[in-house]
Amino acid sequence: MTKPCSFHWADWIDGDEILDKLSRLVAIPSVIEDEHPEEGVVQEILRWCQGDGFDPILTEVSAQRRNLLLEIHGDRPGPKLLLEAHSDTVTAGDVSMWTYPPFQLTRCEDRLYGRGTADTKGNLVAAYLAVRILKQATKGIFPGSVQFLVPVDEEGMMSGIRHYIASDAAQGLDGAICCEPEDLMICIRQKGALRLEAEFFGRMAHGAMPLTGVNPIPIMVQFLQAVADEEALAQDSLGYDRYLGWPSMTPTQIKTPIAGPQGFNVMPASAAVSIDVRTVPGQTHSLLVSRLQQRLSAIVQAANHDLTDGRGHYLRSALEQPTIHGPITGRFNVVDDRPVTETSRDHPLVQAVAAAVESVVGADPVYAGVPGATDGTWLWAAGIPIVTIGAGNRFVPHQVDEWVSLQQLTDTVGIYADTAYRFLHHW
């Protein structure tokens, strides 16, 4: 990889334009829980494209939820690189907990506050400007092409990136940069993710007369202990991954009952728990799912045994009501399955990013891993090498008072543009 870069990208970067564009995006709530949340952001970026003479493609993923794709082509054949940054954000939560309004960009010295500033509207702005600068600075004299993609639903089920991967536009991609807040560290690994749900069904009863029904909650608690045991086993056997940290299995949601109203004096007929599993290299998702399914089946079987007379007949209630205890049932669902990813440090894309960071920031590159999951998991699963890098403290997303550094955003524009230029020329 040759250096320094052939263009002084800083001459093309306008900090006031970064502020203006990010301010406009932050002012548009694109919260994943809302109905068709991303459309306002897409319309704003469409105006940028039209003002700069670009003709992007809008593709409907679902009702009023559209991906935006812009592609610039060089003057000769060459590799194809993708820069992608999603348009949705998580909720602001309790707005009263914010120091600054979540949907209004507030500058405090180098920090820019607002929902999505780090994850990942700031990096979206940086990626767009990098693509535009690459086109303007080189006058289109470069090999290959660069795509700028704004997919929907990254904070949800990632339907936007999956829709893109299934399209003709994704064919022939040689690499992708996932524009996410990683403190400008070069993330070459990414945790896998399993979203699991376990459901338990018993018999509804009065809270004062629990023996007239079957309570699924204690059975669910036993399963949660089994999940904790499996997490400890994974951590003991695999240890601490230097890029990703510990594997984890985290209960995140509990519903009792699964549907319908709750009652303080009502023992529910059903209970469900959601488990957010994050995996590291060395874990096999299918084996992990199989072990948890076996645990659940054993717990349910033992519970039903305790409810019988030893001959397979379910006992009557202690109050001799006509209803019969049991059986209790359970089922296990895999809601989502995303693989662990890893791109070699020897890959041309990783080398291009490293050279760009060294050139733009003037410091040795730092390698790391993504502790969560991004759209990149689906790109990597489709055989596309990925690197995740961008402005923003990696621990700030999804918290109140989310912020991003203006200096990091400025550097990120240069890193994205320089990476693309190097990658296209040294493939």
C-alpha positions as CSV (number, residue, x, y, z in Angstrom):
1,M,0.0,0.0,0.0
2,T,1.6,3.3,-1.1
3,K,1.4,6.5,0.9
4,P,0.8,9.3,1.3
5,C,-2.5,9.6,-0.5
6,S,-2.6,11.4,-3.8
7,F,-5.2,14.0,-2.6
8,H,-5.2,16.4,0.3
9,W,-8.8,15.6,1.4
10,A,-8.9,18.2,4.1
11,D,-9.0,20.9,1.4
12,W,-12.4,19.5,0.3
13,I,-14.0,19.2,3.8
14,D,-16.2,21.9,5.2
15,G,-17.0,21.6,8.9
16,D,-20.0,24.0,8.6
17,E,-21.5,21.7,6.0
18,I,-21.1,18.7,8.3
19,L,-22.9,20.6,11.1
20,D,-25.7,21.7,8.8
21,K,-26.3,18.3,7.3
22,L,-26.1,16.5,10.7
23,S,-28.4,19.1,12.2
24,R,-31.0,18.4,9.6
25,L,-30.9,14.7,10.1
26,V,-31.0,14.8,13.9
27,A,-34.1,17.1,13.6
28,I,-35.9,14.2,11.8
29,P,-37.0,11.6,14.4
30,S,-36.3,8.2,12.7
31,V,-37.0,6.0,15.7
32,I,-37.3,2.4,14.8
33,E,-40.5,1.9,16.9
34,D,-42.4,4.5,14.9
35,E,-44.4,3.7,11.7
36,H,-42.2,3.9,8.5
37,P,-39.6,5.9,10.6
38,E,-36.9,6.5,8.0
39,E,-38.7,8.2,5.2
40,G,-38.0,11.8,6.4
41,V,-34.2,11.0,6.4
42,V,-34.4,9.4,3.0
43,Q,-36.1,12.5,1.6
44,E,-33.5,14.8,3.1
45,I,-30.6,12.8,1.6
46,L,-32.4,12.7,-1.7
47,R,-32.4,16.5,-1.7
48,W,-28.6,16.5,-1.1
49,C,-28.1,14.1,-4.0
50,Q,-30.3,16.2,-6.4
51,G,-28.5,19.4,-5.4
52,D,-25.1,17.8,-6.1
53,G,-26.2,16.4,-9.4
54,F,-26.5,12.7,-8.4
55,D,-29.3,10.4,-9.4
56,P,-29.8,7.9,-6.6
57,I,-32.0,4.8,-6.7
58,L,-34.8,4.4,-4.1
59,T,-36.0,0.9,-3.4
60,E,-39.0,0.0,-1.3
61,V,-38.2,-2.6,1.3
62,S,-41.6,-2.5,2.9
63,A,-44.5,-0.1,3.0
64,Q,-43.0,3.5,3.1
65,R,-39.6,2.2,4.1
66,R,-37.1,2.7,1.4
67,N,-33.3,2.2,0.9
68,L,-31.4,4.9,-0.9
69,L,-28.5,3.9,-3.1
70,L,-26.0,6.2,-4.9
71,E,-23.2,4.8,-7.1
72,I,-20.3,6.7,-8.7
73,H,-18.3,5.2,-11.5
74,G,-14.7,5.8,-12.4
75,D,-13.3,6.0,-15.9
76,R,-12.3,2.4,-16.2
77,P,-13.1,-1.1,-14.9
78,G,-12.0,-1.9,-11.3
79,P,-13.2,-3.1,-7.9
80,K,-16.5,-2.2,-6.4
81,L,-16.7,-0.8,-2.8
82,L,-19.7,-0.1,-0.6
83,L,-20.1,2.5,2.1
84,E,-23.2,1.9,4.1
85,A,-24.9,3.8,7.0
86,H,-28.4,3.2,8.3
87,S,-31.1,5.8,8.5
88,D,-33.0,4.6,11.7
89,T,-32.2,5.2,15.4
90,V,-33.4,3.8,18.7
91,T,-35.8,5.7,20.9
92,A,-34.8,8.7,22.9
93,G,-36.4,7.1,25.9
94,D,-37.4,9.4,28.8
95,V,-36.7,12.9,27.2
96,S,-36.6,14.5,30.7
97,M,-33.3,12.5,31.3
98,W,-31.6,14.3,28.5
99,T,-29.4,17.4,29.2
100,Y,-30.1,18.6,25.6
101,P,-33.1,18.1,23.4
102,P,-32.6,14.7,21.7
103,F,-34.0,15.8,18.3
104,Q,-32.1,19.1,18.0
105,L,-28.4,19.2,17.3
106,T,-26.6,21.0,20.2
107,R,-22.9,21.9,20.0
108,C,-20.8,22.1,23.2
109,E,-17.2,22.8,22.1
110,D,-16.2,19.7,20.1
111,R,-19.2,17.6,21.1
112,L,-22.4,17.4,19.0
113,Y,-25.4,16.1,21.0
114,G,-28.6,14.5,19.8
115,R,-30.1,11.1,19.1
116,G,-28.3,9.5,16.2
117,T,-25.3,11.8,16.2
118,A,-23.0,8.8,16.8
119,D,-25.2,5.9,15.7
120,T,-25.1,6.6,12.9
121,K,-26.3,9.8,11.3
122,G,-23.0,11.5,11.8
123,N,-21.2,8.8,10.0
124,L,-23.9,8.8,7.3
125,V,-23.1,12.4,6.6
126,A,-19.4,11.6,6.6
127,A,-19.9,8.8,4.1
128,Y,-22.0,10.9,1.8
129,L,-19.5,13.7,1.8
130,A,-16.6,11.3,1.2
131,V,-18.3,9.9,-1.9
132,R,-19.0,13.3,-3.2
133,I,-15.5,14.5,-2.5
134,L,-14.0,11.4,-4.2
135,K,-16.0,12.2,-7.3
136,Q,-15.1,15.9,-7.3
137,A,-11.4,15.7,-6.3
138,T,-10.5,13.0,-8.8
139,K,-12.8,14.3,-11.5
140,G,-14.0,10.7,-11.9
141,I,-10.5,9.5,-12.8
142,F,-10.3,6.2,-10.9
143,P,-10.9,2.5,-11.5
144,G,-14.1,0.7,-10.5
145,S,-17.0,2.2,-8.6
146,V,-18.2,3.2,-5.1
147,Q,-21.7,2.8,-3.7
148,F,-23.2,4.8,-0.9
149,L,-26.1,2.9,0.7
150,V,-28.6,4.1,3.3
151,P,-30.6,1.0,4.4
152,V,-33.6,1.0,6.7
153,D,-34.2,-1.1,9.8
154,E,-30.7,-1.7,11.1
155,E,-31.9,-1.2,14.6
156,G,-34.6,-3.8,14.0
157,M,-34.4,-6.9,11.9
158,M,-32.0,-5.4,9.3
159,S,-34.5,-5.9,6.5
160,G,-32.9,-3.0,4.5
161,I,-29.5,-4.6,4.1
162,R,-31.0,-8.0,3.4
163,H,-33.1,-6.5,0.7
164,Y,-30.0,-4.9,-0.8
165,I,-28.0,-8.1,-0.7
166,A,-30.7,-9.9,-2.6
167,S,-30.7,-7.3,-5.3
168,D,-28.6,-7.0,-8.5
169,A,-27.0,-3.9,-7.1
170,A,-25.0,-5.9,-4.6
171,Q,-23.6,-8.2,-7.2
172,G,-19.8,-8.0,-7.7
173,L,-19.0,-6.2,-4.4
174,D,-15.4,-6.6,-3.4
175,G,-15.6,-5.0,0.0
176,A,-17.8,-2.9,2.3
177,I,-17.2,-0.3,5.0
178,C,-19.8,-0.3,7.7
179,C,-20.0,3.3,8.9
180,E,-20.6,2.9,12.7
181,P,-19.3,4.6,15.8
182,E,-16.0,2.9,16.7
183,D,-13.7,5.7,17.8
184,L,-11.9,5.5,14.5
185,M,-10.7,2.0,15.4
186,I,-10.5,-0.5,12.6
187,C,-12.9,-3.3,13.6
188,I,-12.1,-6.5,11.7
189,R,-14.2,-8.8,13.9
190,Q,-17.9,-8.6,14.9
191,K,-19.8,-10.6,17.5
192,G,-22.5,-13.0,16.2
193,A,-26.0,-12.5,17.4
194,L,-28.8,-14.9,18.3
195,R,-32.2,-13.5,19.3
196,L,-34.0,-16.3,21.1
197,E,-37.4,-16.5,22.8
198,A,-38.6,-19.2,25.2
199,E,-42.3,-19.5,26.0
200,F,-44.0,-21.5,28.8
201,F,-47.6,-22.4,29.2
202,G,-49.4,-23.5,32.4
203,R,-52.9,-22.9,33.7
204,M,-54.4,-19.6,34.9
205,A,-55.6,-19.3,38.5
206,H,-56.4,-17.0,41.3
207,G,-53.2,-15.6,43.0
208,A,-54.7,-16.6,46.4
209,M,-55.3,-20.2,45.2
210,P,-52.3,-21.1,43.2
211,L,-52.8,-24.8,43.6
212,T,-55.9,-24.6,41.4
213,G,-53.6,-23.9,38.4
214,V,-50.1,-24.3,37.1
215,N,-47.7,-21.4,37.3
216,P,-45.3,-21.1,34.3
217,I,-43.1,-18.4,36.0
218,P,-41.1,-20.7,38.2
219,I,-40.4,-22.9,35.2
220,M,-39.2,-19.8,33.3
221,V,-36.9,-18.9,36.2
222,Q,-35.3,-22.3,36.1
223,F,-34.7,-21.9,32.4
224,L,-33.0,-18.5,33.0
225,Q,-30.7,-20.2,35.5
226,A,-29.9,-22.7,32.8
227,V,-29.1,-19.9,30.4
228,A,-26.8,-18.3,33.0
229,D,-25.0,-21.7,33.4
230,E,-24.5,-22.0,29.6
231,E,-23.1,-18.4,29.6
232,A,-20.6,-19.3,32.3
233,L,-19.6,-22.5,30.5
234,A,-19.0,-20.6,27.3
235,Q,-16.9,-17.9,29.1
236,D,-14.9,-20.5,30.9
237,S,-14.2,-22.6,27.8
238,L,-13.5,-19.7,25.3
239,G,-12.1,-17.0,27.5
240,Y,-11.8,-13.3,26.7
241,D,-11.6,-12.5,23.0
242,R,-9.0,-9.7,22.5
243,Y,-11.2,-7.9,19.9
244,L,-14.7,-8.8,21.1
245,G,-14.6,-9.4,24.9
246,W,-16.7,-12.1,26.5
247,P,-19.5,-14.1,24.9
248,S,-22.8,-13.4,26.6
249,M,-26.4,-14.6,27.0
250,T,-28.5,-11.7,28.3
251,P,-32.3,-11.9,29.2
252,T,-33.8,-8.7,27.9
253,Q,-37.6,-9.0,28.0
254,I,-40.1,-10.9,30.1
255,K,-43.8,-11.1,29.4
256,T,-46.4,-12.6,31.8
257,P,-48.8,-13.4,30.4
258,I,-47.6,-13.5,26.8
259,A,-50.7,-11.7,25.6
260,G,-53.6,-9.9,27.3
261,P,-53.7,-7.9,30.5
262,Q,-51.9,-8.6,33.7
263,G,-53.5,-8.9,37.2
264,F,-51.8,-8.5,40.5
265,N,-54.0,-11.3,41.9
266,V,-53.9,-13.4,38.7
267,M,-51.5,-16.2,38.2
268,P,-50.8,-16.1,34.4
269,A,-51.3,-19.0,32.0
270,S,-48.2,-18.1,30.0
271,A,-44.8,-16.5,30.3
272,A,-42.1,-15.6,27.8
273,V,-38.5,-14.5,28.0
274,S,-36.2,-13.0,25.3
275,I,-32.5,-13.8,25.3
276,D,-30.0,-11.7,23.5
277,V,-27.0,-14.0,22.7
278,R,-23.7,-12.5,21.5
279,T,-21.1,-15.0,20.3
280,V,-17.4,-15.0,19.5
281,P,-15.2,-17.2,17.3
282,G,-15.3,-20.8,18.5
283,Q,-19.0,-20.9,19.1
284,T,-21.4,-22.8,16.8
285,H,-24.9,-21.2,16.8
286,S,-26.7,-24.5,15.9
287,L,-25.0,-26.3,18.8
288,L,-25.7,-23.5,21.2
289,V,-29.4,-23.5,20.2
290,S,-29.6,-27.3,20.5
291,R,-28.1,-27.2,24.0
292,L,-30.6,-24.6,25.2
293,Q,-33.5,-26.5,23.6
294,Q,-32.4,-29.6,25.5
295,R,-32.2,-27.6,28.7
296,L,-35.7,-26.3,28.2
297,S,-37.1,-29.7,27.4
298,A,-35.5,-31.3,30.5
299,I,-36.9,-28.5,32.8
300,V,-40.4,-28.9,31.4
301,Q,-40.3,-32.7,31.6
302,A,-39.2,-32.5,35.3
303,A,-41.9,-30.0,36.1
304,N,-44.6,-32.2,34.6
305,H,-43.2,-35.2,36.5
306,D,-43.7,-33.3,39.8
307,L,-47.3,-32.7,38.8
308,T,-48.1,-36.4,38.3
309,D,-48.8,-39.2,40.7
310,G,-45.9,-41.2,39.4
311,R,-48.1,-43.2,37.0
312,G,-48.5,-40.4,34.4
313,H,-51.8,-39.2,35.8
314,Y,-51.9,-35.5,36.6
315,L,-52.9,-34.7,40.2
316,R,-56.1,-32.9,41.1
317,S,-55.7,-29.5,42.8
318,A,-55.2,-29.5,46.6
319,L,-58.7,-27.9,46.9
320,E,-60.2,-30.8,44.9
321,Q,-61.5,-28.6,42.2
322,P,-62.8,-30.3,39.0
323,T,-59.9,-28.9,37.0
324,I,-56.8,-30.9,36.6
325,H,-53.2,-29.8,37.1
326,G,-50.9,-29.8,34.0
327,P,-49.5,-30.4,31.7
328,I,-47.1,-27.5,31.5
329,T,-45.5,-27.0,28.0
330,G,-42.7,-25.0,26.6
331,R,-41.3,-24.0,23.2
332,F,-38.2,-22.4,21.9
333,N,-38.0,-20.0,19.0
334,V,-35.0,-18.6,17.1
335,V,-36.1,-15.1,16.1
336,D,-32.8,-14.0,14.4
337,D,-29.4,-15.6,13.7
338,R,-26.4,-13.5,12.6
339,P,-22.9,-14.9,12.3
340,V,-19.6,-13.9,13.9
341,T,-17.5,-12.0,11.3
342,E,-13.8,-11.7,10.7
343,T,-11.8,-10.0,8.0
344,S,-8.0,-10.7,7.8
345,R,-5.6,-7.8,8.5
346,D,-3.9,-8.9,5.3
347,H,-7.0,-8.2,3.2
348,P,-6.6,-5.2,0.8
349,L,-9.6,-3.4,2.3
350,V,-8.2,-3.6,5.8
351,Q,-4.8,-2.4,4.5
352,A,-6.5,0.5,2.7
353,V,-8.3,1.6,5.9
354,A,-5.1,1.3,7.9
355,A,-3.2,3.4,5.5
356,A,-6.0,6.0,5.4
357,V,-6.2,6.3,9.2
358,E,-2.4,6.7,9.4
359,S,-2.5,9.4,6.6
360,V,-5.5,11.4,7.8
361,V,-5.1,11.1,11.6
362,G,-1.3,10.9,11.7
363,A,-1.4,8.0,14.2
364,D,-0.9,4.3,14.1
365,P,-4.1,2.4,13.4
366,V,-5.8,0.6,16.3
367,Y,-7.5,-2.7,15.6
368,A,-10.6,-3.8,17.4
369,G,-13.9,-5.6,17.1
370,V,-17.6,-4.6,17.2
371,P,-19.2,-5.6,20.5
372,G,-22.6,-5.6,19.0
373,A,-24.0,-6.5,15.5
374,T,-24.4,-4.3,12.5
375,D,-25.6,-4.6,8.9
376,G,-22.1,-6.0,8.2
377,T,-23.1,-9.4,9.6
378,W,-25.4,-9.9,6.6
379,L,-22.8,-8.5,4.2
380,W,-20.1,-10.9,5.5
381,A,-22.5,-13.8,5.5
382,A,-23.0,-13.1,1.8
383,G,-19.3,-13.4,1.2
384,I,-18.4,-9.7,1.2
385,P,-15.3,-8.6,3.2
386,I,-16.2,-5.9,5.7
387,V,-14.5,-3.3,7.9
388,T,-16.4,-1.3,10.5
389,I,-15.1,2.1,11.4
390,G,-16.5,5.5,12.1
391,A,-16.7,8.5,14.5
392,G,-18.2,8.3,17.9
393,N,-17.5,6.8,21.3
394,R,-18.6,3.1,20.9
395,F,-20.2,3.1,24.4
396,V,-22.4,6.1,23.7
397,P,-25.0,4.7,21.3
398,H,-28.5,4.0,22.7
399,Q,-27.8,6.1,25.8
400,V,-29.2,9.5,26.8
401,D,-27.1,12.5,25.8
402,E,-25.7,10.7,22.8
403,W,-22.9,12.7,21.2
404,V,-20.2,12.6,18.6
405,S,-16.9,14.6,18.2
406,L,-16.9,17.1,15.3
407,Q,-13.2,16.6,14.9
408,Q,-13.7,12.8,14.6
409,L,-16.4,13.4,12.0
410,T,-14.1,15.6,10.0
411,D,-11.4,13.0,10.1
412,T,-13.9,10.3,9.2
413,V,-14.8,12.1,5.9
414,G,-11.1,12.0,5.0
415,I,-10.7,8.4,6.1
416,Y,-13.6,7.2,4.0
417,A,-12.5,9.1,0.9
418,D,-8.9,8.0,1.2
419,T,-9.8,4.4,1.9
420,A,-12.0,4.3,-1.2
421,Y,-9.2,5.8,-3.4
422,R,-6.6,3.5,-2.1
423,F,-8.7,0.4,-2.3
424,L,-9.8,1.1,-5.9
425,H,-6.2,1.6,-7.0
426,H,-4.5,-1.2,-5.2
427,W,-7.0,-4.1,-5.5
